[in-house]
Amino acid sequence: MTARRIAAALAGLALVLAPVVVSAPAQASATRACAAHMTVAHPHHYGTTQVVVTKLAKGAKVTTVAHYKSTSTKKTATATSAGKATTTYRVASATYGRKVPVTVTAVKGSTHWSCSTSFTPLG
């Protein structure tokens, strides 16, 4: 075997034995649980109630959506240094006695939060 053939064989062997680096896609961040409650669980017609959201990071951008019978209303807020955010809903002509689910989402960087609450308008 000539020196050239030995060098070629060793180069081929080095390619086979070289470590292979595979780039994996970044893993999506898991959704964390927040906590939410209504200040008035059974508000009267034309009254107000607030969604209080806790267990967030300071500065998280919060979105609450009240899902009424025929429409949805979205509100936004930013979490305080205590990890708390509040949005206010005016209960206008919501159907009496019909539960209004409220979904809550929040985001800060790659961290996401999700929770929910509800209220039931009274006449």
Contact map, one row per residue, 1 for C-alpha under 8 A:
111011000000000000000000000000000000000000000000000000000000000000000000000000000000000000000000000000000000000000000000000
111111000000000000000000000000000000000000000000000000000000000000000000000000000000000000000000000000000000000000000000000
111111100000000000000000000000000000000000000000000000000000000000000000000000000000000000000000000000000000000000000000000
011111110000000000000000000000000000000000000000000000000000000000000000000000000000000000000000000000000000000000000000000
111111111000000000000000000000000000000000000000000000000000000000000000000000000000000000000000000000000000000000000000000
111111111100000000000000000000000000000000000000000000000000000000000000000000000000000000000000000000000000000000000000000
001111111110000000000000000000000000000000000000000000000000000000000000000000000000000000000000000000000000000000000000000
000111111111000000000000000000000000000000000000000000000000000000000000000000000000000000000000000000000000000000000000000
000011111111100000000000000000000000000000000000000000000000000000000000000000000000000000000000000000000000000000000000000
000001111111110000000000000000000000000000000000000000000000000000000000000000000000000000000000000000000000000000000000000
000000111111111000000000000000000000000000000000000000000000000000000000000000000000000000000000000000000000000000000000000
000000011111111100000000000000000000000000000000000000000000000000000000000000000000000000000000000000000000000000000000000
000000001111111110000000000000000000000000000000000000000000000000000000000000000000000000000000000000000000000000000000000
000000000111111111000000000000000000000000000000000000000000000000000000000000000000000000000000000000000000000000000000000
000000000011111111000000000000000000000000000000000000000000000000000000000000000000000000000000000000000000000000000000000
000000000001111111000000000000000000000000000000000000000000000000000000000000000000000000000000000000000000000000000000000
000000000000111111100000000000000000000000000000000000000000000000000000000000000000000000000000000000000000000000000000000
000000000000011111110000000000000000000000000000000000000000000000000000000000000000000000000000000000000000000000000000000
000000000000000011111000000000000000000000000000000000000000000000000000000000000000000000000000000000000000000000000000000
000000000000000001111100000000000000000000000000000000000000000000000000000000000000000000000000000000000000000000000000000
000000000000000000111110000000000000000000000000000000000000000000000000000000000000000000000000000000000000000000000000000
000000000000000000011111000000000000000000000000000000000000000000000000000000000000000000000000000000000000000000000000000
000000000000000000001111100000000000000000000000000000000000000000000000000000000000000000000000000000000000000000000000000
000000000000000000000111110000000000000000000000000000000000000000000000000000000000000000000000000000000000000000000000000
000000000000000000000011111000000000000000000000000000000000000000000000000000000000000000000000000000000000000000000000000
000000000000000000000001111100000000000000000000000000000000000000000000000000000000000000000000000000000000000000000000000
000000000000000000000000111110000000000000000000000000000000000000000000000000000000000000000000000000000000000000000000000
000000000000000000000000011111000000000000000000000000000000000000000000000000000000000000000000000000000000000000000000000
000000000000000000000000001111100000000000000000000000000000000000000000000000000000000000000000000000000000011100000000000
000000000000000000000000000111110000000000000000000000000000000000000000000000000000000000000000000000000000001100000000000
000000000000000000000000000011111000000000000000000000000000000000000000000000000000000000000000000000000000001111000000000
000000000000000000000000000001111100000000000000000000000000000000000000000000000000000000000000000000000000001111000000000
000000000000000000000000000000111110000000000000000000100000000000000000000000000000000000000000000000000000000011100000000
000000000000000000000000000000011111000000000000000011110000000000000000000000000000000000000000000000000000000011100000000
000000000000000000000000000000001111100000000000000011100000000000000000000000000000000000000000000000000000000000110000000
000000000000000000000000000000000111110000000000001111000000000000000000000000000000000000000000000000010000000000111000000
000000000000000000000000000000000011111000000000001110000000000000000000000000000000000000000000000000000000000000011100000
000000000000000000000000000000000001111110000000111100000000000000000000000000000000000000000000000000000000000000001110000
000000000000000000000000000000000000111110000000111100000000000000000000000000000000000000000000000000000000000000000000000
000000000000000000000000000000000000011111100001110000000000000000000000000000000000000000000000000000000000000000000010000
000000000000000000000000000000000000011111100000100000000000000000000000000000000000000000000000000000000000000000000111000
000000000000000000000000000000000000000111110000000000000000000000000000000000000000000000000000000000000000000000000011110
000000000000000000000000000000000000000111111011100000000000000000000000000000000000000000100000000000000000000000000011110
000000000000000000000000000000000000000001111111000000000000000000000000000000000000000000100000000000000000000000000000111
000000000000000000000000000000000000000000111110000000000000000000000000000000000000000000111101000000000000000000000000111
000000000000000000000000000000000000000000011111000000000000000000000000000000000000000001111000000000000000000000000000000
000000000000000000000000000000000000000000111111100000000000000000000000000000000000000001110000000000000000000000000000000
000000000000000000000000000000000000000100110111110000000000000000000000000000000000000111100000000000000000000000000000000
000000000000000000000000000000000000011110100011111000000000000000000000000000000000000111100000000000000000000000000000000
000000000000000000000000000000000000011100000001111100000000000000000000000000000000011110000000000000000000000000000000000
000000000000000000000000000000000001111000000000111110000000000100000000000000000000011110000000000000000000000000000000000
000000000000000000000000000000000001111000000000011111000000000000000000000000000001111000000000000000000000000000000000000
000000000000000000000000000000000111100000000000001111110000000000000000000000000001110000000000000000000000000000000000000
000000000000000000000000000000000111000000000000000111110000000000000000000000000011100000000000000000000000000000000000000
000000000000000000000000000000001110000000000000000011111000000000000000000000000011000000000000000000000000000000000000000
000000000000000000000000000000000100000000000000000011111101000000000000000000100011000000000000000000000100000010000000000
000000000000000000000000000000000000000000000000000000111111000000000000000000101110000000000000000000000001000000000000000
000000000000000000000000000000000000000000000000000000011111000000000000000000111111000000000000000000000000000000000000000
000000000000000000000000000000000000000000000000000000001111100000000000000001111010000000000000000000000001000000000000000
000000000000000000000000000000000000000000000000000000011111110000000000000001100010000000000000000000000111000000000000000
000000000000000000000000000000000000000000000000000000000011111000000000000111100000000000000000000000000111000000000000000
000000000000000000000000000000000000000000000000000000000001111100000000000111100000100000000000000000011110000000000000000
000000000000000000000000000000000000000000000000000000000000111110000000011110000000000000000000000000011100000000000000000
000000000000000000000000000000000000000000000000001000000000011111000000011100000000001000000000000001111000000000000000000
000000000000000000000000000000000000000000000000000000000000001111100001111000000000000000000000000001110000000000000000000
000000000000000000000000000000000000000000000000000000000000000111110001110000000000000000000000000111100000000000000000000
000000000000000000000000000000000000000000000000000000000000000011111011100000000000000000000000000111000000000000000000000
000000000000000000000000000000000000000000000000000000000000000001111111100000000000000000000100000110000000000000000000000
000000000000000000000000000000000000000000000000000000000000000000111110000000000000000000000110010100000000000000000000000
000000000000000000000000000000000000000000000000000000000000000000011111000000000000000000000000000000000000000000000000000
000000000000000000000000000000000000000000000000000000000000000000111111100000000000000000000000000000000000000000000000000
000000000000000000000000000000000000000000000000000000000000000011110111110000000000000000000000000000000000000000000000000
000000000000000000000000000000000000000000000000000000000000000011110011111000000000000000000000000000000000000000000000000
000000000000000000000000000000000000000000000000000000000000001111000001111100000000000000000000000000000000000000000000000
000000000000000000000000000000000000000000000000000000000000001110000000111110000000001100000000000000000000000000000000000
000000000000000000000000000000000000000000000000000000000000111100000000011111000000001000000000000000000000000000000000000
000000000000000000000000000000000000000000000000000000000000111000000000001111100000111000000000000000000000000000000000000
000000000000000000000000000000000000000000000000000000000011110000000000000111110000100000000000000000000000000000000000000
000000000000000000000000000000000000000000000000000000011111110000000000000011111111100000000000000000000000000000000000000
000000000000000000000000000000000000000000000000000000000110000000000000000001111111100000000000000000000000000000000000000
000000000000000000000000000000000000000000000000000000001110000000000000000000111111000000000000000000000000000000000000000
000000000000000000000000000000000000000000000000000000001100000000000000000000111111000000000000000000000000000000000000000
000000000000000000000000000000000000000000000000000001111111000000000000000000111111100000000000000000000000000000000000000
000000000000000000000000000000000000000000000000000111110100000000000000000000111111110000000000000000000000000000000000000
000000000000000000000000000000000000000000000000000111000000010000000000000011110011111000000000000000000000000000000000000
000000000000000000000000000000000000000000000000011110000000000000000000000010000001111100000000000000000000000000000000000
000000000000000000000000000000000000000000000000011100000000000100000000001110000000111110000000000000000000000000000000000
000000000000000000000000000000000000000000000001111000000000000000000000001000000000011111000000000000000000000000000000000
000000000000000000000000000000000000000000000001111000000000000000000000000000000000001111100000000000000000000000000000000
000000000000000000000000000000000000000000000111100000000000000000000000000000000000000111110000000000000000000000000000000
000000000000000000000000000000000000000000111111100000000000000000000000000000000000000011111100000000000000000000000000100
000000000000000000000000000000000000000000001110000000000000000000000000000000000000000001111100000000000000000000000000000
000000000000000000000000000000000000000000001100000000000000000000000000000000000000000000111110000000000000000000000000000
000000000000000000000000000000000000000000001000000000000000000000011000000000000000000000111111010000000000000000000000100
000000000000000000000000000000000000000000000000000000000000000000001000000000000000000000001111110000000000000000000000100
000000000000000000000000000000000000000000001000000000000000000000000000000000000000000000000111110000000000000000000001111
000000000000000000000000000000000000000000000000000000000000000000000000000000000000000000000011111000000000000000000001111
000000000000000000000000000000000000000000000000000000000000000000001000000000000000000000000111111100000000000000000001100
000000000000000000000000000000000000000000000000000000000000000000000000000000000000000000000000111110000000000000000111100
000000000000000000000000000000000000000000000000000000000000000001111000000000000000000000000000011111000000000000000111100
000000000000000000000000000000000000000000000000000000000000000001110000000000000000000000000000001111100000000000011110000
000000000000000000000000000000000000000000000000000000000000000111100000000000000000000000000000000111110000000000011110000
000000000000000000000000000000000000000000000000000000000000000111000000000000000000000000000000000011111000000001111000000
000000000000000000000000000000000001000000000000000000000000011110000000000000000000000000000000000001111100000001110000000
000000000000000000000000000000000000000000000000000000000000011100000000000000000000000000000000000000111110000111100000000
000000000000000000000000000000000000000000000000000000010001111000000000000000000000000000000000000000011111000111000000000
000000000000000000000000000000000000000000000000000000000001110000000000000000000000000000000000000000001111111110000000000
000000000000000000000000000000000000000000000000000000001011100000000000000000000000000000000000000000000111111100000000000
000000000000000000000000000000000000000000000000000000000000000000000000000000000000000000000000000000000011111000000000000
000000000000000000000000000010000000000000000000000000000000000000000000000000000000000000000000000000000011111100000000000
000000000000000000000000000011110000000000000000000000000000000000000000000000000000000000000000000000000011111110000000000
000000000000000000000000000011110000000000000000000000000000000000000000000000000000000000000000000000001111011111000000000
000000000000000000000000000000111100000000000000000000010000000000000000000000000000000000000000000000001110001111100000000
000000000000000000000000000000111100000000000000000000000000000000000000000000000000000000000000000000111100000111110000000
000000000000000000000000000000001111000000000000000000000000000000000000000000000000000000000000000000111000000011111000000
000000000000000000000000000000000011100000000000000000000000000000000000000000000000000000000000000011110000000001111100000
000000000000000000000000000000000001110000000000000000000000000000000000000000000000000000000000000011100000000000111110000
000000000000000000000000000000000000110010000000000000000000000000000000000000000000000000000000001111000000000000011111000
000000000000000000000000000000000000010111100000000000000000000000000000000000000000000000000000001111000000000000001111100
000000000000000000000000000000000000000011100000000000000000000000000000000000000000000000000001111100000000000000000111110
000000000000000000000000000000000000000001111000000000000000000000000000000000000000000000100111111100000000000000000011111
000000000000000000000000000000000000000001111000000000000000000000000000000000000000000000000001100000000000000000000001111
000000000000000000000000000000000000000000011000000000000000000000000000000000000000000000000001100000000000000000000000111
